[in-house]
Amino acid sequence: MSLTEPRRALLLFSLAHAFIFCLFFIPAQTVYFDPGALERFMALKILDGQVPFRDFPSEYPPLALLAFLLPALVAKTQVAYNIAFYSEILIFDIVVMWAMVGIARRLEIPIWKTLGIYTLLLLAVGPLVIIRFDLLPAMLVAVSLQAFFAGKYRAAWALLAFGVSAKLYPILLTPLFAFYHLARRQYRALVSGVITFIAAALLVFVPLLLLHADELWSSLGGYHLGRGLHSESTYGSFLLLLKAIGIYEVEAGLSFGSWNLISPLADRLAGISFYISAGLLLITCGWFAGMFRKRPGSPEKSKDLRLLQFTFLALLVFIVTNKVLSAQYLIWLCPLLALIARSGEDILWILFIAAAVITQWIFPYAYYDFEQFKPYALVLMFLRNFLLLAVAVLTVVFIYRNNRQTDWR
């Protein structure tokens, strides 16, 4: 039986990604510092009978720890563990593409172009794709959106809860899902979806909460709230640019597993970053809800496309306004950006690729120079964040422009 066009595309891109992941293996092992060591360290502790959060601290939610544990079940050495871990990430990647194909078919988006852009985005991010677990939450978000568009709302909410159990950021999608239901008067679907979300989250977190709630909060919530201003954040790169041109003096040091800035202004910016993010996210969600009130009868695929666009925008707003901006956060955006890439809006993914290439160059190749405050490295980091801000602004412009069209297409 011959393969259909979507299946043929998925098969060929899956093989291409397997080849790309193999190419990533050597730089991942030789250029990055001690890849997979922390993940294997935590996995071995669990295999040794220790309980996460109680017996050892972890900044990672439970499903992330499960992703660390599975490769350790079949691998004994560090290199073998890394190979198993990279293979696991490849599986997540293939599932992401499977979900993207399903969404693309529903929204009548060109499948080959979508998967092609997604491949280019991953290439731009580089070997970081395989040495970090961020394709796991990206996969759960993609599959959740696919289920949501197919009308499988309870499954979508459950998958979203599992995404939060892998990395906390998918919680940002919950108000968008809720506004979608409210705008379409799907009150029963909203109630059942929220109940399912809570039940799925409790299924993962309750055992840990019953055993050691204080340690769980300290490792997850307390850890992230206590972090300072990350040097790679938008705010941090601006302060470092001022330092490079001699206007402002700031120091930096290693804390919470990252290179953070030390100065009174840096501390103030870290403190207000939450309110900036929350305010802009509320505006984003309000804008999304307002669109449905103005055009309640617009086509289904137009509504779904808007949900995709606003999901991408919400995540990007969170990334560029957060006090922490780690390089692997770019992975979250790759599937969504490939899906919303429309004709005439190619500048979005082109600018994003430029930002990702700069990120890949700084981390790890120029990161020592960045830590030493070499001016060229500080300027590159500022340029990376400026490009991400430009992508966010252009996304707003394109959504506004498309919304003025009466058919939302």
N, C-alpha and C positions, 0 to 999 in steps of 0.2 A: 504494500500500500504506500503510495507516494505521500510525502510530507506536505502539509499545507504551508502556505507562505509564512504565517506567523511561527510555526514550529521550525521551519527551515531557518528562519532568522535567529530564533532562540538557540538552535543547535550550533549554528556557525559562530555566533558571538560567544557562546559558552566555550567552544574550543579556542577561540581567539583569546578569551580572558584567561583560560588555563595556561596558554602560552605566555601571555603577559605576566601572570603571576610567577611563572618559572623564571622569566627575565628579571623580575623584581627580587628574586631570592638572593642573588649574590650581593647586590648593594645593601639589601636588608641585613645580611649577615656581617658585612664588612664595614659599612659606613656608619650605621646607627649604633648607639652605645648600648651594649648588652641587651639585644632584642629578646623579648620573651622571658627574661629572667624573673621579673616581678610576677608575671602571670603564673609561671611554673612554681615559683616560691609559694604563692598562695594555694595553688592546687595541691602541692605536696603536703602542706599543712593540713588541708582538709582530709587528704588520704591518710594522714597520720592520726586522724581522729579529732583534730581540733575544730572548734565551732567558730565560724566567721563572726566578727563583731564582739564576741565574748572573749575568745582566747587570743585573737589577734585583730588589730584594727584593719578596716578596709574602707576605702572611699568608693568602692564599686558596689552597686546593688546586687541582689541575689542572682539574677539571670546572667549577669556578667561573670560572676564567679563560676556559674555552671559552665559557661563557655570556656573558662580557663581550665576547668576540671576535666572536661571530656578528652582533650588531647593527652593529658597526663595518664589516662587509663591505658593508653596503647603505646606510650613512648617513655623510655627510661632516661635517655641522655638529653641534654639541652638542645642539641641539633635536631634530634629525632622529635622532641617536643615542638620545636619551631616548625618543622615540616608538617606535623599533624595539625598544628594551629593554623598555618597558612592554608592547608587543605580545607579546614573547617570554614575559614573566611571565604574561600572560593565557593563553597556550597551556599553560604549566605548570599554571595554576589549573584549566583545563578538564580536563586529564588527571587532576588530583587528584580532581575531582568524578566523572569516569568511574570511577576506582578506588573511590571511596566508594560509588557506585551498585552496583558489583559486590559489594563487601563487604556492603552493606546487604541486597541480595537474598539472599545466602547466609545471613546471620544473621537474616533476617526482620525487619529493622529498617525502620520507615516511611521511605521514600525522601524524600518531600516534606518531612517534618519535619527529617530529617537535613540535607538541602541548605539548608533554610531557616535552621537554626541556624548552619550553616557560613557562610552569607551574612551573618548578623548579627554573627558573630565577626569576619569580615574588615572589615565596616563599622566595628566598634569599634576595631580596630587602626588603620584609616585609611590615608591615602596611603602610609605606610611600606611597605605591602604591595607597591606597584609600584616603589618606588625601591630596594628591596633584593632580592637574589636568593634569599632564603630559601625561597621557594616551590619552588625547584629541589630541594633536599634533601628538603623535605616531600613533594614529588611522588614522588621515588624511594622514600621510606619507604612511602607509601600504595600504590604499585604493587607494592612488594616484599611487603607484607602481603597484598594481593589474590592474588598468585601463591602465597604460602605457604598461604593458606586453600584455594586450589584444588588443592593437592597438587603444585604445580610448584615443588618445593623448590630445585632447582638454580638455576632462574631467580630465585627469591626471594633466595637468598644472593648471586647475582651482582648483582642490583639493589641490594641492601644495600651491597655493596662499592662500587658506583658512587656511592651516597649518601655514603659515607665520603670518596670522591674529590671530592665537591662541598663537603661541610662535615663535619667530623670527628664530630659528635654521633651519627650513626646507628650508630656502633660500639657504642652502649649496647644495641642490640637483639640483638646476637649471643649473649649469654648466655641471653636469653629464648628465642630460636630453639633454642639447644642444649638447654636444659632441656625444652622442648616435645618434641623428638625423644627425649631420654633417657627421659622419663616414659612415652612411648608405645612404647618399645623399638624405635624406628626408627633403629637403629645405622647401617645402611647409608646411610640418607638423611642422617644427621648427618655421616658421614665425607665423603660426596660433596659435601654442602653446604659444609663447611668448606674442602675442596679447591677448590671452585668460587669461594668467596669470596676465597681467597688468590690464585687465578689471575686473577680479575677485577681485584683490587687491583693486582697486579703488572703487568697489562696497561697500567694507567694510570700507575703510579709508576715502573716499571723504567727507561723511557727517561730520565727525569729523574734517577733515582738513578745511572745509569751515567755521565751527563754531569757531575753535580755533587751528590753525596750530601750533602756537608757543608753546602752552601748551602741545600739543600732542608730539612734538619733545622733549620738556624738560622732559616729563614723560617717554618716551621710549628711544630715542637715547641719550639724555643728561644724563639721570639717569645711564645708563649702561656704558657710556664712563667715567663718573665721579667716578666710583667705584674704590676702592683700591685693593690691592692684598689679595684675599680671603685666609684665613688660611688653608682651605681644598684643595686648588689648588695644583698642582704638585710643582710649585715653592715655595708656602707657606709651604708645608710639608717638603721640603728640608731645608728651613731656620729654621724651628722648630726642625728638627733633629739636625742641627748644634747647636742650642740652648741647646738641651737636652744633648749633649756631651761636652758642654762648649766652643765651638769654636766661636760662633757668638751670639750677644745679640740682641734680637728683642722684641718689645712690641706688644700688640694687643688691639683692642677696637671695640665696636659695632658701625657700620655705614652702611647705605644703607641696613639695615635689615639683616646683616651678620657680622660674627666675622672676622675682617680684620687686617692685620699686619701693624705695624708702624715702619719704619726705612728707611734710604736713599736707601738701596739696594732693599727693598721691593717696594718702589716707582719706582725705575728704572725697576725692573722686570715687574711691572704692566704696565709700559709704553711700553716696547718692546714686551710684550706678543702678542699684535695684529699682529705685523710684523712676529713673529715666526709662529703664527697660519696661517696667510695669505700665507706665503712662503711655508709651508708644505702642505697646501691645494692646492696651485697652482701646486706643484709637483705631488700630488695625482691625480689631474684632468688631468695633462699632461700625466702621466703614463697610465691612463684609455684611453685617446684618442689615444695614441700610440699603444695600443693593437689592436685596430680596423684597423689601417693602416697596421699592420703586417699580420693580419689574417681576411681580410674582408669577406671571404667566410665561416667562421666557423658557426656551427649550431646555430639556433635561441636561444635554451635554454641555450647554453653556453654563449651567449652574455647577456642574461637576468641574468644569475647567476653572471656574472662579474659586472653587474650594482648593484646587491644586495650587493656583496662583497665590492665594492668601496663606496657604500652608507654607509655601516657599518663603513668602514675604515675612511671615511671623517668625520663622526660624532664623532668617537672615537678620531681622531686626534684633532678635535676642542675641545673636552672635556678635554683632558689631557694637551693641550697647552694653554688653555684659562686662564685668570687671576681669573676666578670664576669657582668653581667646586662644585656645590650644590649636595647633596646626591640624589635628585630626578632626576638628569640628567641620571642616570643609567637606568631609565625606558625607555628612548628613544631607547636604544640599544637592549632591550630584544626581540622584535619581529624579528629584523634583524638578531641577533645572532642565534636565533633558526632556521631561514631559511637557513643560510649559514653553519650550523653545518653539516659537512660531515664526513663520516667514515674515521678514521685515524687522524682527527683533533679535537677530543673531548677535547683536552687540552684547547682549546679556551674557551668553556663554563664552564669547570671545574675551570679554573683560574678566570673567571668572577664571578662565584658563590662565590668563596673564597673572592674576592674583595667586593662583595655585602654583604656577611655575616659580614665582618669586618665593612663595612659602617653602617649596621644596628645595630651592637653592639656599635659603637662609638656614632652614632646619633639614639636614644637619651640617651642610658644607660650610656655611659662614656663621654658625651659631657661636663659635668661640669668639670671633671678631665682634659679634653682637654683644656678647657678655662683657667684652673689653671696651665697649662704647666706641668702636671704630665708626667714624661718621658715615661711610658708605653703607654699612650694615644698618645703621639707624634710619637712614633715608630710605633704604629698601623696605624696611618694615613699615614705615609710614606710608610708602607708596602702595604696599599690599593692602593696607587697611583703607586707604583712599579709594582703591579700585573696588573693594567690597562695598564701601559706602555708595560708590557710583552705581553699582549693580542694584542696590536697594532703591536708590532714587529713581533709576530708570524703570525698575519694576513698578513702582508707584505710578510713574508717568504712563506706562503702557497699559496698566489696568484702568486708569482713569480714561485714557483715550478710547480703549475698547469698550468701556462701559457706556460711552456716549452713543455707541451704535445701537440702534433700536433692537436688533436681533441678538445682541450679545455674542456674536460670532466673530 
